[in-house]
């Protein structure tokens, strides 16, 4: 995916945040904003993961085994990071 997709994700998050503002945020609104931002961060991390995996897999046949190992490590690290972010809620 491209930078345009990351910008779209950020814009969607901004639009969602703007949609809930009418005055000073209530506690409920603060929770909604936090959830929206967390979801945007997770989407961005997944976008980065897809890019990294695509780059790792874009190699010759002789390097495919190593590329798959690298791609698997990328996925594992990002899965752990996403789990950690989710547990902070």
Secondary structure as a PSIPRED ss2 file (coil, helix, strand):
# PSIPRED VFORMAT (PSIPRED V4.0)

   1 X C   1.000  0.000  0.000
   2 X C   1.000  0.000  0.000
   3 X H   0.000  1.000  0.000
   4 X H   0.000  1.000  0.000
   5 X H   0.000  1.000  0.000
   6 X H   0.000  1.000  0.000
   7 X H   0.000  1.000  0.000
   8 X H   0.000  1.000  0.000
   9 X H   0.000  1.000  0.000
  10 X H   0.000  1.000  0.000
  11 X H   0.000  1.000  0.000
  12 X H   0.000  1.000  0.000
  13 X H   0.000  1.000  0.000
  14 X H   0.000  1.000  0.000
  15 X H   0.000  1.000  0.000
  16 X H   0.000  1.000  0.000
  17 X H   0.000  1.000  0.000
  18 X H   0.000  1.000  0.000
  19 X H   0.000  1.000  0.000
  20 X H   0.000  1.000  0.000
  21 X C   1.000  0.000  0.000
  22 X C   1.000  0.000  0.000
  23 X C   1.000  0.000  0.000
  24 X C   1.000  0.000  0.000
  25 X C   1.000  0.000  0.000
  26 X C   1.000  0.000  0.000
  27 X H   0.000  1.000  0.000
  28 X H   0.000  1.000  0.000
  29 X H   0.000  1.000  0.000
  30 X H   0.000  1.000  0.000
  31 X H   0.000  1.000  0.000
  32 X H   0.000  1.000  0.000
  33 X H   0.000  1.000  0.000
  34 X H   0.000  1.000  0.000
  35 X H   0.000  1.000  0.000
  36 X H   0.000  1.000  0.000
  37 X H   0.000  1.000  0.000
  38 X H   0.000  1.000  0.000
  39 X H   0.000  1.000  0.000
  40 X H   0.000  1.000  0.000
  41 X H   0.000  1.000  0.000
  42 X H   0.000  1.000  0.000
  43 X H   0.000  1.000  0.000
  44 X H   0.000  1.000  0.000
  45 X H   0.000  1.000  0.000
  46 X H   0.000  1.000  0.000
  47 X H   0.000  1.000  0.000
  48 X H   0.000  1.000  0.000
  49 X H   0.000  1.000  0.000
  50 X H   0.000  1.000  0.000
  51 X H   0.000  1.000  0.000
  52 X H   0.000  1.000  0.000
  53 X H   0.000  1.000  0.000
  54 X H   0.000  1.000  0.000
  55 X H   0.000  1.000  0.000
  56 X H   0.000  1.000  0.000
  57 X H   0.000  1.000  0.000
  58 X C   1.000  0.000  0.000
  59 X C   1.000  0.000  0.000
  60 X C   1.000  0.000  0.000
  61 X H   0.000  1.000  0.000
  62 X H   0.000  1.000  0.000
  63 X H   0.000  1.000  0.000
  64 X H   0.000  1.000  0.000
  65 X H   0.000  1.000  0.000
  66 X H   0.000  1.000  0.000
  67 X H   0.000  1.000  0.000
  68 X H   0.000  1.000  0.000
  69 X H   0.000  1.000  0.000
  70 X H   0.000  1.000  0.000
  71 X H   0.000  1.000  0.000
  72 X H   0.000  1.000  0.000
  73 X H   0.000  1.000  0.000
  74 X H   0.000  1.000  0.000
  75 X H   0.000  1.000  0.000
  76 X H   0.000  1.000  0.000
  77 X H   0.000  1.000  0.000
  78 X H   0.000  1.000  0.000
  79 X H   0.000  1.000  0.000
  80 X H   0.000  1.000  0.000
  81 X H   0.000  1.000  0.000
  82 X H   0.000  1.000  0.000
  83 X H   0.000  1.000  0.000
  84 X H   0.000  1.000  0.000
  85 X H   0.000  1.000  0.000
  86 X H   0.000  1.000  0.000
  87 X H   0.000  1.000  0.000
  88 X C   1.000  0.000  0.000
  89 X C   1.000  0.000  0.000
